[in-house]
Amino acid sequence: VFVTGGGCSGFQYGFTFDEIQNEDDTVMQKNGVTLLIDPMSYQYLVGAEIDYTEGLEGAQFVIKNPNATSTCGCGSSFNV
């Protein structure tokens, strides 16, 4: 998981599959899933919860981030 500049609120979340773990990545494991977070993104994700949901709109990751001071209407971007 990573954070980049963009979206209507300033920052946006991104997900990608990665085969290589950098030595400065933070590694989190839960329920058989390994998550890598780069150091720049980690500062924006401390304390955040990542969930996976399936519904009428399809499947998606949902991030509940206590560091976000505001989010856009669709929830894909945020501001701190």
PyMOL Python script that loads the backbone (N, CA, C, O; Angstrom):
from pymol import cmd

cmd.read_pdbstr("""\
ATOM      1  N   VAL A   1       0.856  -1.170   0.000  1.00  0.00           N
ATOM      2  CA  VAL A   1       0.000   0.000   0.000  1.00  0.00           C
ATOM      3  C   VAL A   1       0.901   1.232   0.000  1.00  0.00           C
ATOM      4  O   VAL A   1       1.959   1.241   0.630  1.00  0.00           O
ATOM      5  N   PHE A   2       0.471   2.265  -0.711  1.00  0.00           N
ATOM      6  CA  PHE A   2       1.283   3.479  -0.764  1.00  0.00           C
ATOM      7  C   PHE A   2       0.388   4.707  -0.822  1.00  0.00           C
ATOM      8  O   PHE A   2      -0.802   4.617  -1.127  1.00  0.00           O
ATOM      9  N   VAL A   3       0.979   5.848  -0.526  1.00  0.00           N
ATOM     10  CA  VAL A   3       0.296   7.136  -0.576  1.00  0.00           C
ATOM     11  C   VAL A   3       1.032   8.006  -1.584  1.00  0.00           C
ATOM     12  O   VAL A   3       2.259   8.092  -1.558  1.00  0.00           O
ATOM     13  N   THR A   4       0.284   8.650  -2.471  1.00  0.00           N
ATOM     14  CA  THR A   4       0.871   9.580  -3.432  1.00  0.00           C
ATOM     15  C   THR A   4       0.083  10.886  -3.401  1.00  0.00           C
ATOM     16  O   THR A   4      -1.044  10.937  -2.908  1.00  0.00           O
ATOM     17  N   GLY A   5       0.690  11.927  -3.930  1.00  0.00           N
ATOM     18  CA  GLY A   5      -0.019  13.186  -4.080  1.00  0.00           C
ATOM     19  C   GLY A   5      -1.037  13.058  -5.192  1.00  0.00           C
ATOM     20  O   GLY A   5      -0.756  12.453  -6.227  1.00  0.00           O
ATOM     21  N   GLY A   6      -2.221  13.623  -4.989  1.00  0.00           N
ATOM     22  CA  GLY A   6      -3.239  13.582  -6.033  1.00  0.00           C
ATOM     23  C   GLY A   6      -4.631  13.472  -5.458  1.00  0.00           C
ATOM     24  O   GLY A   6      -4.822  13.527  -4.243  1.00  0.00           O
ATOM     25  N   GLY A   7      -5.584  13.318  -6.324  1.00  0.00           N
ATOM     26  CA  GLY A   7      -6.975  13.250  -5.894  1.00  0.00           C
ATOM     27  C   GLY A   7      -7.486  14.639  -5.561  1.00  0.00           C
ATOM     28  O   GLY A   7      -6.726  15.607  -5.583  1.00  0.00           O
ATOM     29  N   CYS A   8      -8.756  14.738  -5.255  1.00  0.00           N
ATOM     30  CA  CYS A   8      -9.348  16.052  -4.997  1.00  0.00           C
ATOM     31  C   CYS A   8      -9.055  16.573  -3.597  1.00  0.00           C
ATOM     32  O   CYS A   8      -9.324  17.740  -3.312  1.00  0.00           O
ATOM     33  N   SER A   9      -8.500  15.722  -2.701  1.00  0.00           N
ATOM     34  CA  SER A   9      -8.201  16.182  -1.341  1.00  0.00           C
ATOM     35  C   SER A   9      -6.709  16.296  -1.046  1.00  0.00           C
ATOM     36  O   SER A   9      -6.341  16.659   0.071  1.00  0.00           O
ATOM     37  N   GLY A  10      -5.847  16.001  -2.001  1.00  0.00           N
ATOM     38  CA  GLY A  10      -4.414  16.199  -1.809  1.00  0.00           C
ATOM     39  C   GLY A  10      -3.568  14.946  -1.844  1.00  0.00           C
ATOM     40  O   GLY A  10      -2.493  14.948  -2.445  1.00  0.00           O
ATOM     41  N   PHE A  11      -4.028  13.867  -1.212  1.00  0.00           N
ATOM     42  CA  PHE A  11      -3.303  12.598  -1.211  1.00  0.00           C
ATOM     43  C   PHE A  11      -4.262  11.489  -1.601  1.00  0.00           C
ATOM     44  O   PHE A  11      -5.468  11.585  -1.375  1.00  0.00           O
ATOM     45  N   GLN A  12      -3.710  10.431  -2.194  1.00  0.00           N
ATOM     46  CA  GLN A  12      -4.553   9.287  -2.517  1.00  0.00           C
ATOM     47  C   GLN A  12      -3.828   7.992  -2.196  1.00  0.00           C
ATOM     48  O   GLN A  12      -2.599   7.935  -2.179  1.00  0.00           O
ATOM     49  N   TYR A  13      -4.613   6.958  -1.945  1.00  0.00           N
ATOM     50  CA  TYR A  13      -4.079   5.645  -1.626  1.00  0.00           C
ATOM     51  C   TYR A  13      -3.881   4.856  -2.905  1.00  0.00           C
ATOM     52  O   TYR A  13      -4.586   5.057  -3.894  1.00  0.00           O
ATOM     53  N   GLY A  14      -2.914   3.958  -2.872  1.00  0.00           N
ATOM     54  CA  GLY A  14      -2.703   3.061  -3.995  1.00  0.00           C
ATOM     55  C   GLY A  14      -2.297   1.687  -3.498  1.00  0.00           C
ATOM     56  O   GLY A  14      -1.734   1.543  -2.413  1.00  0.00           O
ATOM     57  N   PHE A  15      -2.587   0.688  -4.302  1.00  0.00           N
ATOM     58  CA  PHE A  15      -2.225  -0.686  -3.981  1.00  0.00           C
ATOM     59  C   PHE A  15      -1.550  -1.301  -5.190  1.00  0.00           C
ATOM     60  O   PHE A  15      -1.955  -1.055  -6.326  1.00  0.00           O
ATOM     61  N   THR A  16      -0.535  -2.088  -4.953  1.00  0.00           N
ATOM     62  CA  THR A  16       0.137  -2.801  -6.026  1.00  0.00           C
ATOM     63  C   THR A  16       0.697  -4.099  -5.468  1.00  0.00           C
ATOM     64  O   THR A  16       0.969  -4.204  -4.272  1.00  0.00           O
ATOM     65  N   PHE A  17       0.868  -5.078  -6.333  1.00  0.00           N
ATOM     66  CA  PHE A  17       1.534  -6.311  -5.936  1.00  0.00           C
ATOM     67  C   PHE A  17       3.019  -6.108  -6.118  1.00  0.00           C
ATOM     68  O   PHE A  17       3.451  -5.570  -7.137  1.00  0.00           O
ATOM     69  N   ASP A  18       3.804  -6.528  -5.150  1.00  0.00           N
ATOM     70  CA  ASP A  18       5.246  -6.317  -5.195  1.00  0.00           C
ATOM     71  C   ASP A  18       5.952  -7.607  -4.834  1.00  0.00           C
ATOM     72  O   ASP A  18       5.625  -8.243  -3.833  1.00  0.00           O
ATOM     73  N   GLU A  19       6.910  -7.989  -5.640  1.00  0.00           N
ATOM     74  CA  GLU A  19       7.684  -9.208  -5.397  1.00  0.00           C
ATOM     75  C   GLU A  19       8.923  -8.933  -4.556  1.00  0.00           C
ATOM     76  O   GLU A  19       9.500  -9.855  -3.980  1.00  0.00           O
ATOM     77  N   ILE A  20       9.336  -7.671  -4.483  1.00  0.00           N
ATOM     78  CA  ILE A  20      10.593  -7.319  -3.812  1.00  0.00           C
ATOM     79  C   ILE A  20      10.302  -6.466  -2.586  1.00  0.00           C
ATOM     80  O   ILE A  20       9.559  -5.487  -2.652  1.00  0.00           O
ATOM     81  N   GLN A  21      10.901  -6.856  -1.467  1.00  0.00           N
ATOM     82  CA  GLN A  21      10.788  -6.079  -0.230  1.00  0.00           C
ATOM     83  C   GLN A  21      12.058  -5.257  -0.062  1.00  0.00           C
ATOM     84  O   GLN A  21      13.153  -5.815   0.014  1.00  0.00           O
ATOM     85  N   ASN A  22      11.919  -3.932  -0.005  1.00  0.00           N
ATOM     86  CA  ASN A  22      13.066  -3.067   0.257  1.00  0.00           C
ATOM     87  C   ASN A  22      13.400  -3.120   1.740  1.00  0.00           C
ATOM     88  O   ASN A  22      12.515  -3.346   2.566  1.00  0.00           O
ATOM     89  N   GLU A  23      14.655  -2.915   2.084  1.00  0.00           N
ATOM     90  CA  GLU A  23      15.053  -3.055   3.485  1.00  0.00           C
ATOM     91  C   GLU A  23      14.437  -1.996   4.387  1.00  0.00           C
ATOM     92  O   GLU A  23      14.375  -2.200   5.600  1.00  0.00           O
ATOM     93  N   ASP A  24      13.976  -0.865   3.838  1.00  0.00           N
ATOM     94  CA  ASP A  24      13.351   0.159   4.677  1.00  0.00           C
ATOM     95  C   ASP A  24      11.820   0.082   4.678  1.00  0.00           C
ATOM     96  O   ASP A  24      11.167   0.940   5.271  1.00  0.00           O
ATOM     97  N   ASP A  25      11.235  -0.934   4.022  1.00  0.00           N
ATOM     98  CA  ASP A  25       9.787  -1.129   4.054  1.00  0.00           C
ATOM     99  C   ASP A  25       9.337  -1.608   5.431  1.00  0.00           C
ATOM    100  O   ASP A  25      10.051  -2.358   6.096  1.00  0.00           O
ATOM    101  N   THR A  26       8.170  -1.178   5.850  1.00  0.00           N
ATOM    102  CA  THR A  26       7.526  -1.730   7.042  1.00  0.00           C
ATOM    103  C   THR A  26       6.702  -2.923   6.585  1.00  0.00           C
ATOM    104  O   THR A  26       5.957  -2.834   5.609  1.00  0.00           O
ATOM    105  N   VAL A  27       6.839  -4.041   7.295  1.00  0.00           N
ATOM    106  CA  VAL A  27       6.136  -5.269   6.934  1.00  0.00           C
ATOM    107  C   VAL A  27       5.062  -5.550   7.975  1.00  0.00           C
ATOM    108  O   VAL A  27       5.342  -5.568   9.174  1.00  0.00           O
ATOM    109  N   MET A  28       3.837  -5.768   7.518  1.00  0.00           N
ATOM    110  CA  MET A  28       2.733  -6.134   8.408  1.00  0.00           C
ATOM    111  C   MET A  28       2.112  -7.404   7.853  1.00  0.00           C
ATOM    112  O   MET A  28       1.920  -7.534   6.644  1.00  0.00           O
ATOM    113  N   GLN A  29       1.797  -8.344   8.745  1.00  0.00           N
ATOM    114  CA  GLN A  29       1.174  -9.598   8.329  1.00  0.00           C
ATOM    115  C   GLN A  29      -0.055  -9.869   9.178  1.00  0.00           C
ATOM    116  O   GLN A  29      -0.035  -9.711  10.399  1.00  0.00           O
ATOM    117  N   LYS A  30      -1.131 -10.282   8.508  1.00  0.00           N
ATOM    118  CA  LYS A  30      -2.355 -10.642   9.219  1.00  0.00           C
ATOM    119  C   LYS A  30      -3.189 -11.554   8.327  1.00  0.00           C
ATOM    120  O   LYS A  30      -3.366 -11.291   7.138  1.00  0.00           O
ATOM    121  N   ASN A  31      -3.692 -12.618   8.915  1.00  0.00           N
ATOM    122  CA  ASN A  31      -4.556 -13.567   8.198  1.00  0.00           C
ATOM    123  C   ASN A  31      -3.936 -14.054   6.891  1.00  0.00           C
ATOM    124  O   ASN A  31      -4.637 -14.212   5.892  1.00  0.00           O
ATOM    125  N   GLY A  32      -2.629 -14.291   6.894  1.00  0.00           N
ATOM    126  CA  GLY A  32      -1.949 -14.808   5.715  1.00  0.00           C
ATOM    127  C   GLY A  32      -1.635 -13.782   4.648  1.00  0.00           C
ATOM    128  O   GLY A  32      -1.159 -14.144   3.572  1.00  0.00           O
ATOM    129  N   VAL A  33      -1.890 -12.513   4.915  1.00  0.00           N
ATOM    130  CA  VAL A  33      -1.610 -11.443   3.955  1.00  0.00           C
ATOM    131  C   VAL A  33      -0.420 -10.643   4.450  1.00  0.00           C
ATOM    132  O   VAL A  33      -0.382 -10.229   5.609  1.00  0.00           O
ATOM    133  N   THR A  34       0.555 -10.423   3.573  1.00  0.00           N
ATOM    134  CA  THR A  34       1.716  -9.598   3.900  1.00  0.00           C
ATOM    135  C   THR A  34       1.566  -8.254   3.202  1.00  0.00           C
ATOM    136  O   THR A  34       1.333  -8.191   1.995  1.00  0.00           O
ATOM    137  N   LEU A  35       1.701  -7.190   3.970  1.00  0.00           N
ATOM    138  CA  LEU A  35       1.556  -5.831   3.463  1.00  0.00           C
ATOM    139  C   LEU A  35       2.886  -5.112   3.623  1.00  0.00           C
ATOM    140  O   LEU A  35       3.464  -5.111   4.710  1.00  0.00           O
ATOM    141  N   LEU A  36       3.377  -4.501   2.549  1.00  0.00           N
ATOM    142  CA  LEU A  36       4.604  -3.704   2.587  1.00  0.00           C
ATOM    143  C   LEU A  36       4.227  -2.233   2.469  1.00  0.00           C
ATOM    144  O   LEU A  36       3.410  -1.854   1.630  1.00  0.00           O
ATOM    145  N   ILE A  37       4.838  -1.406   3.325  1.00  0.00           N
ATOM    146  CA  ILE A  37       4.574   0.036   3.298  1.00  0.00           C
ATOM    147  C   ILE A  37       5.909   0.763   3.265  1.00  0.00           C
ATOM    148  O   ILE A  37       6.755   0.552   4.135  1.00  0.00           O
ATOM    149  N   ASP A  38       6.103   1.615   2.269  1.00  0.00           N
ATOM    150  CA  ASP A  38       7.350   2.378   2.175  1.00  0.00           C
ATOM    151  C   ASP A  38       7.379   3.458   3.255  1.00  0.00           C
ATOM    152  O   ASP A  38       6.326   3.857   3.754  1.00  0.00           O
ATOM    153  N   PRO A  39       8.577   3.938   3.624  1.00  0.00           N
ATOM    154  CA  PRO A  39       8.702   4.898   4.738  1.00  0.00           C
ATOM    155  C   PRO A  39       7.912   6.195   4.556  1.00  0.00           C
ATOM    156  O   PRO A  39       7.355   6.707   5.528  1.00  0.00           O
ATOM    157  N   MET A  40       7.848   6.736   3.343  1.00  0.00           N
ATOM    158  CA  MET A  40       7.114   7.978   3.124  1.00  0.00           C
ATOM    159  C   MET A  40       5.619   7.757   3.359  1.00  0.00           C
ATOM    160  O   MET A  40       4.958   8.585   3.987  1.00  0.00           O
ATOM    161  N   SER A  41       5.094   6.656   2.862  1.00  0.00           N
ATOM    162  CA  SER A  41       3.668   6.361   3.017  1.00  0.00           C
ATOM    163  C   SER A  41       3.316   6.006   4.451  1.00  0.00           C
ATOM    164  O   SER A  41       2.221   6.322   4.916  1.00  0.00           O
ATOM    165  N   TYR A  42       4.229   5.357   5.155  1.00  0.00           N
ATOM    166  CA  TYR A  42       3.958   4.893   6.517  1.00  0.00           C
ATOM    167  C   TYR A  42       3.548   6.043   7.438  1.00  0.00           C
ATOM    168  O   TYR A  42       2.656   5.883   8.271  1.00  0.00           O
ATOM    169  N   GLN A  43       4.198   7.201   7.291  1.00  0.00           N
ATOM    170  CA  GLN A  43       3.877   8.333   8.172  1.00  0.00           C
ATOM    171  C   GLN A  43       2.426   8.781   8.023  1.00  0.00           C
ATOM    172  O   GLN A  43       1.858   9.335   8.964  1.00  0.00           O
ATOM    173  N   TYR A  44       1.817   8.554   6.863  1.00  0.00           N
ATOM    174  CA  TYR A  44       0.418   8.924   6.645  1.00  0.00           C
ATOM    175  C   TYR A  44      -0.552   7.807   7.031  1.00  0.00           C
ATOM    176  O   TYR A  44      -1.757   8.037   7.135  1.00  0.00           O
ATOM    177  N   LEU A  45      -0.026   6.597   7.244  1.00  0.00           N
ATOM    178  CA  LEU A  45      -0.882   5.439   7.502  1.00  0.00           C
ATOM    179  C   LEU A  45      -0.805   4.921   8.935  1.00  0.00           C
ATOM    180  O   LEU A  45      -1.474   3.941   9.264  1.00  0.00           O
ATOM    181  N   VAL A  46      -0.008   5.551   9.793  1.00  0.00           N
ATOM    182  CA  VAL A  46       0.107   5.097  11.185  1.00  0.00           C
ATOM    183  C   VAL A  46      -1.276   5.119  11.833  1.00  0.00           C
ATOM    184  O   VAL A  46      -1.947   6.151  11.833  1.00  0.00           O
ATOM    185  N   GLY A  47      -1.694   4.000  12.376  1.00  0.00           N
ATOM    186  CA  GLY A  47      -2.987   3.900  13.045  1.00  0.00           C
ATOM    187  C   GLY A  47      -4.158   3.611  12.126  1.00  0.00           C
ATOM    188  O   GLY A  47      -5.282   3.437  12.598  1.00  0.00           O
ATOM    189  N   ALA A  48      -3.917   3.556  10.817  1.00  0.00           N
ATOM    190  CA  ALA A  48      -5.004   3.311   9.868  1.00  0.00           C
ATOM    191  C   ALA A  48      -5.404   1.836   9.863  1.00  0.00           C
ATOM    192  O   ALA A  48      -4.595   0.957  10.160  1.00  0.00           O
ATOM    193  N   GLU A  49      -6.656   1.587   9.523  1.00  0.00           N
ATOM    194  CA  GLU A  49      -7.167   0.226   9.354  1.00  0.00           C
ATOM    195  C   GLU A  49      -7.503   0.020   7.887  1.00  0.00           C
ATOM    196  O   GLU A  49      -8.142   0.865   7.260  1.00  0.00           O
ATOM    197  N   ILE A  50      -7.064  -1.113   7.344  1.00  0.00           N
ATOM    198  CA  ILE A  50      -7.353  -1.448   5.952  1.00  0.00           C
ATOM    199  C   ILE A  50      -8.262  -2.666   5.949  1.00  0.00           C
ATOM    200  O   ILE A  50      -7.951  -3.686   6.565  1.00  0.00           O
ATOM    201  N   ASP A  51      -9.385  -2.555   5.253  1.00  0.00           N
ATOM    202  CA  ASP A  51     -10.348  -3.647   5.181  1.00  0.00           C
ATOM    203  C   ASP A  51     -10.653  -3.921   3.715  1.00  0.00           C
ATOM    204  O   ASP A  51     -10.465  -3.059   2.856  1.00  0.00           O
ATOM    205  N   TYR A  52     -11.123  -5.130   3.442  1.00  0.00           N
ATOM    206  CA  TYR A  52     -11.516  -5.519   2.092  1.00  0.00           C
ATOM    207  C   TYR A  52     -13.004  -5.828   2.119  1.00  0.00           C
ATOM    208  O   TYR A  52     -13.453  -6.658   2.910  1.00  0.00           O
ATOM    209  N   THR A  53     -13.767  -5.170   1.267  1.00  0.00           N
ATOM    210  CA  THR A  53     -15.213  -5.383   1.260  1.00  0.00           C
ATOM    211  C   THR A  53     -15.685  -5.783  -0.135  1.00  0.00           C
ATOM    212  O   THR A  53     -15.064  -5.444  -1.142  1.00  0.00           O
ATOM    213  N   GLU A  54     -16.788  -6.504  -0.166  1.00  0.00           N
ATOM    214  CA  GLU A  54     -17.445  -6.857  -1.419  1.00  0.00           C
ATOM    215  C   GLU A  54     -18.903  -6.448  -1.305  1.00  0.00           C
ATOM    216  O   GLU A  54     -19.569  -6.771  -0.321  1.00  0.00           O
ATOM    217  N   GLY A  55     -19.394  -5.743  -2.301  1.00  0.00           N
ATOM    218  CA  GLY A  55     -20.771  -5.271  -2.269  1.00  0.00           C
ATOM    219  C   GLY A  55     -21.308  -5.081  -3.671  1.00  0.00           C
ATOM    220  O   GLY A  55     -20.735  -5.579  -4.639  1.00  0.00           O
ATOM    221  N   LEU A  56     -22.410  -4.359  -3.776  1.00  0.00           N
ATOM    222  CA  LEU A  56     -23.037  -4.123  -5.072  1.00  0.00           C
ATOM    223  C   LEU A  56     -22.133  -3.347  -6.021  1.00  0.00           C
ATOM    224  O   LEU A  56     -22.213  -3.517  -7.238  1.00  0.00           O
ATOM    225  N   GLU A  57     -21.272  -2.494  -5.467  1.00  0.00           N
ATOM    226  CA  GLU A  57     -20.358  -1.697  -6.296  1.00  0.00           C
ATOM    227  C   GLU A  57     -19.120  -2.481  -6.698  1.00  0.00           C
ATOM    228  O   GLU A  57     -18.290  -1.976  -7.453  1.00  0.00           O
ATOM    229  N   GLY A  58     -18.981  -3.707  -6.206  1.00  0.00           N
ATOM    230  CA  GLY A  58     -17.807  -4.523  -6.494  1.00  0.00           C
ATOM    231  C   GLY A  58     -16.952  -4.690  -5.253  1.00  0.00           C
ATOM    232  O   GLY A  58     -17.367  -4.332  -4.151  1.00  0.00           O
ATOM    233  N   ALA A  59     -15.770  -5.230  -5.432  1.00  0.00           N
ATOM    234  CA  ALA A  59     -14.843  -5.454  -4.325  1.00  0.00           C
ATOM    235  C   ALA A  59     -13.870  -4.287  -4.248  1.00  0.00           C
ATOM    236  O   ALA A  59     -13.456  -3.738  -5.269  1.00  0.00           O
ATOM    237  N   GLN A  60     -13.509  -3.916  -3.016  1.00  0.00           N
ATOM    238  CA  GLN A  60     -12.582  -2.795  -2.854  1.00  0.00           C
ATOM    239  C   GLN A  60     -11.913  -2.830  -1.488  1.00  0.00           C
ATOM    240  O   GLN A  60     -12.420  -3.434  -0.542  1.00  0.00           O
ATOM    241  N   PHE A  61     -10.778  -2.176  -1.407  1.00  0.00           N
ATOM    242  CA  PHE A  61     -10.127  -1.945  -0.127  1.00  0.00           C
ATOM    243  C   PHE A  61     -10.690  -0.650   0.451  1.00  0.00           C
ATOM    244  O   PHE A  61     -10.883   0.328  -0.270  1.00  0.00           O
ATOM    245  N   VAL A  62     -10.950  -0.653   1.753  1.00  0.00           N
ATOM    246  CA  VAL A  62     -11.450   0.531   2.448  1.00  0.00           C
ATOM    247  C   VAL A  62     -10.451   0.875   3.539  1.00  0.00           C
ATOM    248  O   VAL A  62     -10.099   0.020   4.352  1.00  0.00           O
ATOM    249  N   ILE A  63      -9.992   2.117   3.563  1.00  0.00           N
ATOM    250  CA  ILE A  63      -9.015   2.554   4.557  1.00  0.00           C
ATOM    251  C   ILE A  63      -9.683   3.530   5.510  1.00  0.00           C
ATOM    252  O   ILE A  63     -10.237   4.547   5.092  1.00  0.00           O
ATOM    253  N   LYS A  64      -9.624   3.210   6.790  1.00  0.00           N
ATOM    254  CA  LYS A  64     -10.096   4.115   7.846  1.00  0.00           C
ATOM    255  C   LYS A  64      -8.847   4.725   8.463  1.00  0.00           C
ATOM    256  O   LYS A  64      -8.111   4.053   9.184  1.00  0.00           O
ATOM    257  N   ASN A  65      -8.612   5.995   8.178  1.00  0.00           N
ATOM    258  CA  ASN A  65      -7.368   6.648   8.559  1.00  0.00           C
ATOM    259  C   ASN A  65      -7.639   7.764   9.572  1.00  0.00           C
ATOM    260  O   ASN A  65      -8.226   8.787   9.219  1.00  0.00           O
ATOM    261  N   PRO A  66      -7.216   7.575  10.828  1.00  0.00           N
ATOM    262  CA  PRO A  66      -7.448   8.606  11.844  1.00  0.00           C
ATOM    263  C   PRO A  66      -6.620   9.871  11.615  1.00  0.00           C
ATOM    264  O   PRO A  66      -6.898  10.903  12.226  1.00  0.00           O
ATOM    265  N   ASN A  67      -5.609   9.808  10.746  1.00  0.00           N
ATOM    266  CA  ASN A  67      -4.766  10.968  10.455  1.00  0.00           C
ATOM    267  C   ASN A  67      -5.398  11.906   9.432  1.00  0.00           C
ATOM    268  O   ASN A  67      -4.973  13.054   9.303  1.00  0.00           O
ATOM    269  N   ALA A  68      -6.401  11.433   8.708  1.00  0.00           N
ATOM    270  CA  ALA A  68      -7.036  12.237   7.661  1.00  0.00           C
ATOM    271  C   ALA A  68      -7.938  13.295   8.293  1.00  0.00           C
ATOM    272  O   ALA A  68      -8.854  12.972   9.050  1.00  0.00           O
ATOM    273  N   THR A  69      -7.671  14.550   7.976  1.00  0.00           N
ATOM    274  CA  THR A  69      -8.505  15.637   8.499  1.00  0.00           C
ATOM    275  C   THR A  69      -9.738  15.850   7.633  1.00  0.00           C
ATOM    276  O   THR A  69     -10.749  16.377   8.097  1.00  0.00           O
ATOM    277  N   SER A  70      -9.648  15.432   6.361  1.00  0.00           N
ATOM    278  CA  SER A  70     -10.802  15.486   5.470  1.00  0.00           C
ATOM    279  C   SER A  70     -10.608  14.448   4.376  1.00  0.00           C
ATOM    280  O   SER A  70      -9.483  14.053   4.072  1.00  0.00           O
ATOM    281  N   THR A  71     -11.715  14.010   3.790  1.00  0.00           N
ATOM    282  CA  THR A  71     -11.674  13.069   2.675  1.00  0.00           C
ATOM    283  C   THR A  71     -12.610  13.569   1.592  1.00  0.00           C
ATOM    284  O   THR A  71     -13.483  14.400   1.842  1.00  0.00           O
ATOM    285  N   CYS A  72     -12.419  13.055   0.386  1.00  0.00           N
ATOM    286  CA  CYS A  72     -13.332  13.421  -0.694  1.00  0.00           C
ATOM    287  C   CYS A  72     -14.595  12.576  -0.573  1.00  0.00           C
ATOM    288  O   CYS A  72     -14.647  11.647   0.232  1.00  0.00           O
ATOM    289  N   GLY A  73     -15.587  12.888  -1.351  1.00  0.00           N
ATOM    290  CA  GLY A  73     -16.862  12.188  -1.283  1.00  0.00           C
ATOM    291  C   GLY A  73     -16.766  10.700  -1.561  1.00  0.00           C
ATOM    292  O   GLY A  73     -17.490   9.911  -0.954  1.00  0.00           O
ATOM    293  N   CYS A  74     -15.887  10.306  -2.466  1.00  0.00           N
ATOM    294  CA  CYS A  74     -15.780   8.885  -2.796  1.00  0.00           C
ATOM    295  C   CYS A  74     -14.844   8.148  -1.848  1.00  0.00           C
ATOM    296  O   CYS A  74     -14.807   6.918  -1.858  1.00  0.00           O
ATOM    297  N   GLY A  75     -14.083   8.876  -1.024  1.00  0.00           N
ATOM    298  CA  GLY A  75     -13.216   8.244  -0.037  1.00  0.00           C
ATOM    299  C   GLY A  75     -11.872   7.784  -0.555  1.00  0.00           C
ATOM    300  O   GLY A  75     -11.115   7.156   0.185  1.00  0.00           O
ATOM    301  N   SER A  76     -11.551   8.081  -1.818  1.00  0.00           N
ATOM    302  CA  SER A  76     -10.283   7.600  -2.352  1.00  0.00           C
ATOM    303  C   SER A  76      -9.132   8.578  -2.154  1.00  0.00           C
ATOM    304  O   SER A  76      -7.978   8.219  -2.391  1.00  0.00           O
ATOM    305  N   SER A  77      -9.415   9.798  -1.727  1.00  0.00           N
ATOM    306  CA  SER A  77      -8.335  10.730  -1.425  1.00  0.00           C
ATOM    307  C   SER A  77      -8.606  11.417  -0.092  1.00  0.00           C
ATOM    308  O   SER A  77      -9.735  11.443   0.399  1.00  0.00           O
ATOM    309  N   PHE A  78      -7.533  11.975   0.482  1.00  0.00           N
ATOM    310  CA  PHE A  78      -7.640  12.550   1.820  1.00  0.00           C
ATOM    311  C   PHE A  78      -6.657  13.690   1.988  1.00  0.00           C
ATOM    312  O   PHE A  78      -5.790  13.910   1.142  1.00  0.00           O
ATOM    313  N   ASN A  79      -6.800  14.416   3.092  1.00  0.00           N
ATOM    314  CA  ASN A  79      -5.904  15.503   3.454  1.00  0.00           C
ATOM    315  C   ASN A  79      -5.498  15.309   4.906  1.00  0.00           C
ATOM    316  O   ASN A  79      -6.256  14.749   5.699  1.00  0.00           O
ATOM    317  N   VAL A  80      -4.297  15.774   5.256  1.00  0.00           N
ATOM    318  CA  VAL A  80      -3.824  15.689   6.650  1.00  0.00           C
ATOM    319  C   VAL A  80      -3.500  17.067   7.171  1.00  0.00           C
ATOM    320  O   VAL A  80      -3.087  17.211   8.322  1.00  0.00           O
TER     321      VAL A  80
END
""", "prot")
cmd.dss("prot")
cmd.show_as("cartoon", "prot")
cmd.util.cbc("prot")
cmd.orient("prot")
